[in-house]
Amino acid sequence: MNMSIRDARQSLPRLEQIMAAEGEITITRHGRPIARIVPLTSTHRPAPSHAGLRASMPLQETPSEVLLGEERDSR
């Protein structure tokens, strides 16, 4: 369902009912899409693991404290 931003503001009290009926709403401004409202259950993803992210990144050959010290000393 497409809805202008003005209509969206006026429909906020009924948003839950509209979402139940439509499932997804595209908000438009001057006829151009600017936002999409989707049910949380369809887009909910678990937060990424910081440990997993760190494990996936390659280790630097030079420790960051050495790089920072060199940068500081070069000023």
Residue pairs with C-beta under 8 A, 6 or more apart in sequence:
1 18
1 22
1 24
1 25
1 26
2 25
2 26
2 28
2 33
3 11
3 25
3 26
3 27
3 28
4 27
4 28
4 29
5 27
5 28
5 29
5 34
8 25
8 27
11 18
15 37
18 25
19 25
19 37
19 39
23 38
23 39
24 36
24 37
24 38
24 39
25 36
25 37
26 33
26 35
26 36
26 37
27 33
27 34
27 35
27 36
27 37
28 34
60 67
